[in-house]
Amino acid sequence: MWAKSLFDYCLAILLLPILLPIIIILVMVATIDTGKFGLFSQERIGKNGQVFSIYKIRSMKGNSNSFVTTQKTHEITKFGNFIRNTKLDEMPQLFNILLGDMSFVGPRPDVKGYADVLEGENRIILDVKPGITGPAQIAFRNEEELLNNQENPLEYNDEVIWPEKVKINKDYVQNQSVWSDLNYIFKTFF
């Protein structure tokens, strides 16, 4: 695993000078667009079940950017839709990689009440750092759309999406390799 950590750190250092100006611009635009500071953090569950703060670009007006909110209580702005659809809202997670909380590839870090309550063999997901991208992220690229089309998005997430993500992420952890990670990075962008 040291090779993966070294790869993550080196790639993050190489990308930082390129992406930092873009992140700053996105934060400024999001601040104007949402009326709140454009960078925010949320508590997520990381490796070994440890809680850490994940960084994102703000995309909603309201108090939350939670993935199971509805537009009835929180308004996703037009700019917010753009950065979510293009995944630009996740660019500040480059800092999470540099801090050692995340990897480029791995299971997405979840809010409390999901990964932290996994039991038995499913806890293998917590043996690795969460990633900016990964197989479940790619498989559920349209997750927001799926949830927005449900009468009860939270129930659909808990009964359909989450169990499938657990299966996908378990398979990833059991079979991960440098080549599979490079493949997921490639699939994320192309």
Order of alpha helices (4+ residues) and beta strands (2+ residues): alpha-beta-beta-beta-beta-alpha-alpha-beta-beta-alpha-alpha-alpha-alpha-alpha
